[in-house]
Each structure stands twice: as C-alpha cells, then as structure tokens.
Amino acid sequence: MTKFLNRFIWFSIVSVFAASVLPNLFISYWFIDLFAHFKVQYIVVSTILVAFVFLFLKEKRIALFLLVVSILWNCYFVLPYYFSLPEQPRLNKETLKVSSINLLSSNSKPEEVKTYIKKEDADIIVLMEVTPQWEQELSRLKNQYSFHEFVTRTDNFGIALLSKQEMAVSIKYFGDSQMPSIVGGLKIGAENLSLVATHPVPPMGQTAFRKRNSQLKNIIENRNIFHENLVIIGDFNMSSFTNHFVQLTKKDLRDSRKGFGLLPTWPTNIWPMQTTLDHCLVSSKIIVQDRSVGNDLGSDHLPINIVIGLN
C-alpha cells in the first residue's frame, strides 16, 4: 500500500507540474493549450500535495521543488487579478453598463434570462448562441433597445448586439473564421466608442484551435479600423491564462477583470473546475468602474456585467 501511495503521489506531482508549465511553453498545440485554463485548481492541488509529501515521502527535496515551482508559476498568472489594481483617474459622469450573456442554444429557461436582463437594465447587451427561437423569445427587447442587430443561426454561433442609445452596427468576419462578430459604433459621453462582440469556436482540434486564435488575433491586427476607445467582449473560448490571451493585451488593451478577481464563468454546473472564458477587453482611456458575474440562467456560462466610463 505504501509503495502504491508513493507512486501515486509522484505521478500527481509530475502531472500537476507538467499541466502548469507546458501550456505556456508549447503554445502551438490545441490539446496542451487546454491545460492552461485551470491554474487556480493547480495551486490548490499542489498545496495539498505538499502536505502529502511531508507525511508520506522520504525523499522530499525534488518533490517539494517541483511543487513550489508549480505554485509560484500558477500564482504568477492568478494573483495580479486580485492585487494589480489599476490607477483610477477621475471618472467622467457618463458611464455605460454592458451585459454579456452566453444564452446556450439549448437553454430551457428563457424566463430566467428575461428576468435577469430586466433586473440588470444594462445600456448595452451582447448575446451569444442566439438561435431563431431565442430571437423570438427576446423579441420584446427590441422595443427597449431600439438599436440592435441579430445574427441568428441554428448552431451555437448566433450573436446579437442591442443598445438603448444610438449605435451604428455592422457584421464582421475576422481572420479565416466563418463565425460572425458584430461591431457597434456609439458614444460614451462626447467621445466615440467601438464595441466588438465576438464568439470564436471552442479549440477542440488543431483546426478549430487555429481558427479561434486567428479570429481574436485578427481583431487586434485591425485595431486601426476602430475608435481609440475600444471594447472587445464575448465568450472567447480561452481563459485568461493562455499565451494566446496574453497576446491580445500586448498593445493598448487590458483585461477588465484586473483588480476585481478572476470572476470565473464556465462551467456553471462544476464549480471546482470553473475558469475564465467570458471576457471584456478595454482600451487604455476606459475606466472600469465595476465588473461582476451574474447568476446561473440555465446556460453553461455565467453572464458578465461591466460598468465603464472615460477619464
């Protein structure tokens, strides 16, 4: 029994070390990239394994070294979301509240979605997985949100953008993806704002992995076609911890959840495995006044809410 336990502990140590480090070193392979999403879980498992090492292993040095590296490596990605509070310049009076909801095409709880939308009363709503049935269910929103664009599909990649205030909209296809995004042009105070609502495919397979990365990267590469004030929001089907996500924030964009915590959104029904798939990137002049996650609406994603303004 002791021999089996020792082998199990060593297997667990090597596994959590590899799952922690390899996705950020070998970034071109879809299957390895999947392991990047669970860094909080790796911190918890590594900490538990430290106790097992002290209790059961005679040779502790290498085991502890691997676990300490795993914990520090994962903390490097996680802790800035809790302790890196951006400086908050004086906020202008004008603010916008944006809600982003992955509806789930097969969701059987439309009334909960309607109640939530009414309660949050956002200025702008982004909806994903919008089917013809969902557009019919939410048709009354068009009266409240006079400026809207629905791109319905029978798969999981329909998308909609709704605004209470005047907004020019266009449907775009970024990179080599055939999944629609919606670009909205509107005002925040006296300044122009571009908002990109997007939902790339999940990276299940090398082709889908490449298309997901291409779609998001192409939005950044076309930064010059948008206003100086830019919001990119939606279900990115990648966590904050992948190198591909980090690349999106290399220029003037930042993750809006910085300083508010990780705020994981997926999967709703397995909370110990939750990670950050739903994102909102904002450009440098935009101030994030509030960032939160909503309640379970019958989807596999939790909705996100963000209140923004300008300095």
C-alpha positions as CSV (number, residue, x, y, z in Angstrom):
1,M,0.0,0.0,0.0
2,T,2.8,2.4,0.9
3,K,4.6,1.7,-2.4
4,F,1.4,2.4,-4.4
5,L,0.7,5.6,-2.4
6,N,4.3,6.8,-3.1
7,R,3.9,6.2,-6.8
8,F,0.5,7.9,-6.9
9,I,2.0,11.0,-5.1
10,W,4.9,11.2,-7.5
11,F,2.6,10.7,-10.5
12,S,0.4,13.5,-9.2
13,I,3.3,15.8,-8.6
14,V,4.7,15.3,-12.1
15,S,1.3,15.7,-13.7
16,V,0.4,19.0,-11.9
17,F,3.9,20.3,-12.7
18,A,3.6,19.4,-16.4
19,A,0.0,20.8,-16.6
20,S,1.1,24.0,-15.0
21,V,4.2,24.8,-17.1
22,L,3.9,23.1,-20.5
23,P,0.8,25.0,-21.9
24,N,2.8,28.3,-21.5
25,L,5.9,26.9,-23.2
26,F,4.4,24.8,-26.0
27,I,1.7,27.1,-27.3
28,S,1.0,25.7,-30.7
29,Y,-0.8,22.5,-29.8
30,W,-4.5,22.6,-29.0
31,F,-4.5,19.7,-26.6
32,I,-1.7,21.1,-24.5
33,D,-3.3,24.5,-24.5
34,L,-6.4,23.1,-22.8
35,F,-4.5,22.6,-19.6
36,A,-3.7,26.3,-19.3
37,H,-7.2,27.1,-18.1
38,F,-7.1,25.6,-14.6
39,K,-4.3,27.4,-12.8
40,V,-6.3,28.0,-9.7
41,Q,-7.0,24.3,-9.4
42,Y,-3.3,23.5,-9.9
43,I,-2.5,25.8,-7.0
44,V,-5.0,24.0,-4.7
45,V,-3.8,20.5,-5.8
46,S,-0.1,21.5,-5.4
47,T,-0.7,22.8,-1.9
48,I,-2.5,19.6,-0.9
49,L,0.4,17.6,-2.4
50,V,2.9,19.5,-0.2
51,A,1.2,18.0,2.8
52,F,1.3,14.5,1.3
53,V,5.0,14.9,0.6
54,F,5.7,15.7,4.3
55,L,3.5,12.9,5.5
56,F,4.5,10.1,3.2
57,L,7.6,10.7,1.1
58,K,11.1,10.0,2.5
59,E,12.9,11.9,-0.3
60,K,11.3,15.3,-0.2
61,R,13.6,17.7,-1.9
62,I,12.8,17.1,-5.6
63,A,9.1,16.7,-4.9
64,L,9.0,20.0,-3.0
65,F,11.0,21.8,-5.7
66,L,8.5,20.7,-8.4
67,L,5.5,21.7,-6.2
68,V,7.0,25.1,-5.2
69,V,7.7,25.8,-8.9
70,S,4.1,24.8,-9.8
71,I,2.6,27.0,-7.1
72,L,4.7,30.1,-8.0
73,W,4.2,29.6,-11.7
74,N,0.4,29.5,-11.4
75,C,0.4,32.3,-8.8
76,Y,2.2,34.5,-11.4
77,F,-0.9,34.2,-13.6
78,V,-3.6,34.4,-10.9
79,L,-2.5,36.9,-8.3
80,P,-2.4,40.0,-10.5
81,Y,-6.2,39.8,-10.9
82,Y,-6.5,40.4,-7.1
83,F,-3.7,42.7,-6.3
84,S,-3.0,44.7,-9.5
85,L,-5.5,47.5,-9.0
86,P,-5.1,49.9,-11.9
87,E,-4.9,53.6,-11.1
88,Q,-8.4,55.1,-11.3
89,P,-8.3,58.6,-12.8
90,R,-11.3,60.9,-12.2
91,L,-14.3,59.4,-14.0
92,N,-16.5,61.5,-16.2
93,K,-20.2,61.4,-15.4
94,E,-21.2,59.4,-18.4
95,T,-21.0,55.7,-17.9
96,L,-22.2,52.6,-19.8
97,K,-23.3,49.3,-18.4
98,V,-22.7,46.3,-20.6
99,S,-24.0,42.8,-20.1
100,S,-22.7,39.8,-22.0
101,I,-24.7,36.6,-21.9
102,N,-24.0,33.3,-23.5
103,L,-27.6,32.1,-23.7
104,L,-26.8,28.4,-24.6
105,S,-28.7,27.5,-27.7
106,S,-30.5,24.6,-25.9
107,N,-31.3,26.6,-22.7
108,S,-34.8,25.7,-21.4
109,K,-35.1,28.7,-19.0
110,P,-35.9,31.7,-21.1
111,E,-37.9,33.4,-18.4
112,E,-34.8,33.5,-16.1
113,V,-32.9,35.2,-18.8
114,K,-35.7,37.8,-19.3
115,T,-35.9,38.4,-15.6
116,Y,-32.1,38.9,-15.4
117,I,-32.0,41.3,-18.3
118,K,-34.8,43.4,-16.8
119,K,-33.1,43.4,-13.3
120,E,-29.6,44.4,-14.7
121,D,-31.1,47.0,-17.0
122,A,-27.8,47.4,-19.0
123,D,-27.3,50.1,-21.6
124,I,-25.8,47.5,-24.0
125,I,-26.4,43.8,-24.2
126,V,-24.3,41.2,-26.0
127,L,-26.0,37.8,-26.6
128,M,-24.3,34.7,-27.9
129,E,-25.7,31.3,-29.1
130,V,-28.7,33.2,-30.5
131,T,-31.0,30.9,-32.4
132,P,-34.2,31.9,-34.2
133,Q,-36.1,30.6,-31.1
134,W,-34.1,32.8,-28.8
135,E,-34.7,35.8,-31.0
136,Q,-38.4,35.1,-30.8
137,E,-38.3,34.7,-27.0
138,L,-36.4,38.0,-26.6
139,S,-38.2,40.0,-29.3
140,R,-39.7,42.4,-26.8
141,L,-36.2,43.6,-26.0
142,K,-36.2,45.3,-29.4
143,N,-38.7,47.9,-28.1
144,Q,-36.5,48.8,-25.2
145,Y,-33.2,48.5,-27.2
146,S,-34.0,50.5,-30.3
147,F,-30.7,49.9,-31.9
148,H,-30.0,46.2,-32.4
149,E,-28.6,43.6,-34.7
150,F,-29.5,39.9,-34.5
151,V,-27.5,37.3,-36.5
152,T,-29.4,34.1,-35.7
153,R,-28.0,30.7,-36.5
154,T,-29.2,27.1,-35.8
155,D,-25.8,26.2,-34.3
156,N,-24.1,27.8,-31.3
157,F,-22.7,30.8,-33.0
158,G,-25.6,33.2,-33.5
159,I,-24.9,36.6,-31.9
160,A,-26.7,39.8,-31.1
161,L,-25.9,43.3,-30.0
162,L,-28.5,45.6,-28.5
163,S,-28.2,49.2,-27.4
164,K,-30.5,51.8,-25.8
165,Q,-28.6,54.6,-27.3
166,E,-27.9,55.4,-30.9
167,M,-25.5,52.8,-32.4
168,A,-24.3,52.0,-35.9
169,V,-23.8,48.3,-36.4
170,S,-22.0,46.1,-38.9
171,I,-21.4,42.3,-39.1
172,K,-17.8,41.3,-39.5
173,Y,-15.9,38.1,-40.0
174,F,-12.4,38.3,-38.6
175,G,-9.4,36.1,-39.7
176,D,-10.4,33.0,-41.5
177,S,-13.3,32.3,-39.2
178,Q,-16.8,31.9,-40.6
179,M,-18.4,32.9,-37.3
180,P,-20.0,36.3,-37.2
181,S,-18.9,39.2,-34.9
182,I,-20.8,42.4,-34.6
183,V,-19.2,45.8,-34.4
184,G,-21.1,48.7,-32.8
185,G,-20.2,52.4,-33.0
186,L,-21.6,54.7,-30.4
187,K,-20.9,57.5,-27.9
188,I,-19.7,57.4,-24.4
189,G,-20.1,61.0,-23.2
190,A,-18.8,63.1,-26.0
191,E,-16.3,60.5,-27.3
192,N,-16.7,57.8,-29.9
193,L,-16.5,54.1,-28.8
194,S,-16.2,50.9,-30.8
195,L,-17.6,47.7,-29.3
196,V,-16.8,44.3,-30.8
197,A,-19.0,41.4,-29.8
198,T,-17.4,38.1,-30.8
199,H,-17.6,34.4,-30.1
200,P,-15.0,32.2,-31.7
201,V,-15.2,28.4,-31.9
202,P,-14.0,26.2,-29.0
203,P,-10.5,24.9,-29.7
204,M,-11.4,21.2,-29.9
205,G,-8.9,20.1,-32.5
206,Q,-6.0,21.8,-34.2
207,T,-8.1,23.4,-37.0
208,A,-10.6,24.9,-34.5
209,F,-7.7,26.0,-32.3
210,R,-6.1,27.9,-35.2
211,K,-9.4,29.5,-36.1
212,R,-10.1,30.6,-32.6
213,N,-6.7,32.2,-32.3
214,S,-7.0,33.7,-35.8
215,Q,-10.3,35.3,-35.1
216,L,-9.2,37.1,-32.0
217,K,-5.8,38.0,-33.2
218,N,-7.3,39.5,-36.4
219,I,-9.4,41.9,-34.3
220,I,-6.3,43.2,-32.7
221,E,-4.4,43.4,-36.0
222,N,-7.3,45.6,-37.3
223,R,-7.1,47.9,-34.3
224,N,-6.8,50.9,-36.6
225,I,-10.3,50.4,-38.0
226,F,-11.9,51.0,-34.6
227,H,-12.2,54.1,-32.5
228,E,-9.5,55.0,-29.9
229,N,-11.9,53.8,-27.2
230,L,-12.5,50.1,-27.8
231,V,-14.3,47.3,-26.0
232,I,-14.0,43.7,-27.1
233,I,-16.4,41.4,-25.3
234,G,-17.8,37.9,-25.6
235,D,-17.1,34.2,-25.0
236,F,-13.5,33.9,-26.2
237,N,-13.4,30.2,-25.6
238,M,-10.0,30.7,-23.9
239,S,-9.0,31.5,-20.4
240,S,-7.0,34.5,-19.1
241,F,-4.0,32.2,-18.6
242,T,-3.2,31.1,-22.1
243,N,-0.4,32.8,-24.0
244,H,-2.9,33.5,-26.8
245,F,-5.0,35.6,-24.5
246,V,-2.0,37.5,-23.1
247,Q,-1.0,38.4,-26.7
248,L,-4.4,40.2,-27.0
249,T,-3.3,42.6,-24.3
250,K,0.1,43.5,-25.6
251,K,-0.8,46.9,-27.0
252,D,-3.3,49.3,-25.5
253,L,-5.9,46.7,-24.4
254,R,-6.2,45.3,-20.9
255,D,-8.4,42.7,-19.2
256,S,-11.2,44.5,-17.5
257,R,-11.3,42.0,-14.6
258,K,-7.9,43.1,-13.3
259,G,-8.3,44.2,-9.7
260,F,-11.8,42.6,-9.4
261,G,-10.6,39.0,-9.1
262,L,-10.9,36.2,-11.6
263,L,-14.7,36.1,-11.8
264,P,-14.8,32.6,-13.5
265,T,-17.8,31.9,-15.7
266,W,-17.6,28.4,-17.0
267,P,-18.8,25.7,-16.4
268,T,-21.7,26.7,-14.2
269,N,-22.5,23.1,-13.0
270,I,-19.0,22.1,-12.0
271,W,-17.8,25.0,-9.8
272,P,-14.5,23.4,-8.7
273,M,-13.4,23.4,-12.4
274,Q,-14.6,26.9,-13.2
275,T,-12.4,29.1,-15.3
276,T,-12.5,32.4,-17.2
277,L,-13.9,32.0,-20.7
278,D,-16.0,35.1,-20.9
279,H,-14.0,38.3,-21.3
280,C,-14.1,42.1,-21.8
281,L,-11.0,43.9,-23.0
282,V,-10.9,47.6,-22.8
283,S,-8.6,50.3,-24.2
284,S,-6.3,52.5,-22.2
285,K,-8.6,55.5,-21.6
286,I,-11.5,53.4,-20.5
287,I,-12.1,53.2,-16.7
288,V,-13.7,50.1,-15.3
289,Q,-16.0,51.2,-12.5
290,D,-17.4,47.8,-11.8
291,R,-17.0,44.2,-13.1
292,S,-19.2,41.3,-11.9
293,V,-20.6,37.9,-12.7
294,G,-24.3,37.2,-12.8
295,N,-26.3,34.2,-11.6
296,D,-27.0,30.9,-13.3
297,L,-29.5,31.4,-16.1
298,G,-29.7,27.8,-17.3
299,S,-26.6,28.2,-19.6
300,D,-23.3,26.5,-19.1
301,H,-21.8,30.1,-18.8
302,L,-22.5,32.7,-16.2
303,P,-23.2,36.2,-17.6
304,I,-20.8,39.1,-17.0
305,N,-21.6,42.8,-16.3
306,I,-19.2,45.7,-16.7
307,V,-19.7,49.4,-16.0
308,I,-17.2,51.7,-17.9
309,G,-16.5,55.4,-18.2
310,L,-13.8,57.7,-19.5
311,N,-11.2,59.7,-17.6
